[in-house]
């Protein structure tokens, strides 16, 4: 058993409500509740550790997913992207690639979507960054785009993202819900597994990690989403 699972066992068992929801804030689109000061500190720590993955000549692509639905992977990935943009002045794009449960708050907006971009990666040049943080919604018929995940188009799209942004944060479907999660994570520069503390079941987590390793996914570590304090506990052990 790796160090990461030993660390899991030391966490306090908690129960809490789901944070994965969209709320409006003034005229600005906000996908999730605004993070508190303690949350910001933890997200900033995670963002700081990711800075080393960026190369001088191109950006880094980091993927996030949970083992099962409802563990807060989108919440964590979104606020990590925000921390990179806010605290470290990085040009970041957050991509909703969770075709099983795309963010409905982004529906109907005139934004280039992941669904359209993976079909035609050249469209990535049309992306207009909005400040340091740019959002790419899942788009229409994202499920129908699954055939492109293992193809050259996806690799071309990631290449275009790397050339345009310092960091690309990919929000993926749960690992145990879809084998496509491993396909999407495979070409990225690193993967982080998000686990809600009350769902800590070692056999489930092991099964999810094994499926990723079979696809040669670069697993960086895990983020424990400690809902009692509404902030993630970062565990960044190499596996």
C-alpha positions, 0 to 999 in steps of 0.5 A, a space after each residue: 500500500 502506498 504512502 498516499 493510502 496511509 495518509 488517507 487513513 489518518 484523515 478525520 471522518 466527516 459528513 457534509 453537503 455537496 458543493 458542486 453547484 452553480 451560483 451567480 455572483 453579480 454579472 460574473 459567471 461563477 460555477 461554484 460557491 466563492 471559496 473562503 480564506 482558508 480554502 484559498 490558502 489550500 488551493 494556492 498551495 496546490 497551485 504552487 505545487 503544479 507550477 513546476 510542471 510548466 515548461 518554458 516553451 509550452 503550457 502544462 495540461 493537468 487533469 482532475 477526476 474522482 473515482 465516483 460521482 459527487 466527490 467534488 472533482 469539478 469544485 477542486 479543479 475549478 478553484 485550482 484553476 482560479 488560484 493559478 490565475 489569481 495568485 500566480 498570474 498564469 494564463 489558465 483555461 478550465 475545460 469541462 470535459 466531463 461528458 457525463 455531467 457537464 456544467 449546466 451553468 455554461 449552457 447557452 453561452 456563446 463560448 467555444 466548447 470542448 465538443 466543437 474544439 475536439 472535432 476541429 482543433 484549429 478552432 482553438 486559435 479563436 479562443 479569446 482569453 477573458 483575463 487570466 481565467 478562460 472557461 471552455 464549456 462541454 457544449 452540445 452533443 459532448 457524448 457524441 464526441 467520445 469517438 474523438 477521445 482516442 484520436 489524433 484530434 484530441 492530441 492536436 487540441 491539447 497541443 493548441 491549448 499548450 501553445 496558448 495557455 500556461 495551464 490547461 485544467 481538464 475536468 474529467 468524468 469519474 474514473 469508475 464511471 467511464 473508461 474514457 476518463 483514462 483516455 482523456 487523462 493519458 496525454 495530459 502532463 499529470 492527473 490528480 484524483 479527488 476523493 471526498 473523505 466520507 467516500 474513502 474506500 481503499 478497494 474502490 480507490 485502488 481499482 480506480 488507480 489501477 485502471 489509470 495506471 494500465 493506460 499509462 496515466 501520469 498520476 501525481 497524487 490525490 486531493 482529499 476533499 474534507 467537506 467538514 471544513 469546506 476545503 481540500 487537503 492536498 496529498 501530493 505523494 508520487 505513486 
